[in-house]
Amino acid sequence: METRPRNLHIVRAFVGGVASALMIVNVACGGSKQASTESTDSGLNGVWTTRSAGVAVSLTLAWTRDSVTGSGSYVVLGNMLGCGGETLRGSGKVTFAAARSGTAVTGRMAFDNGWTPAYVGALETDIRINGSFQSLDRGTCPLPLYFGLVP
């Protein structure tokens, strides 16, 4: 009967050792979610989405050291969009092309109806671009993008 408590003690010691080792590896390997500035940034490639300013957008983006490009689709919510995009209605296709310097992202979205607002943002974490449309007549209109589905 003394075998059982001894085995339990061994299992607890083993699990504790594995958990400690994983924590050390996480810290040593940079377990932070800070924005990546690696030369290829393939970890940032994929679907980025948002639901803001009266529009839902989904873009499949490809990242390099100095650019971000992609395409996807949009849906105007409530059939109205502020931010100087009053001509944008319904749903359709959108493309994105931007220059990149470190975490700064500066470019344009091009909607299939011809509206091409400037887009300026910063990669805050590996899952969020804090960005906005830049409209001459309406000013800044927040449009953050999130890696994966909108939270």
Protein Blocks (a to p, Z undefined) as FASTA:
>chain_A
ZZmmmmmmmmmmmmmmmmmmmmmmmmmnopafbdcfbfklmmmgccddddeehiacdddd
dddfkbccdddddddehhiaeehiampghjaddddddddehjbccdddddfkopacdddd
ddfbfkbccdddddfklopadddddehjaZZ
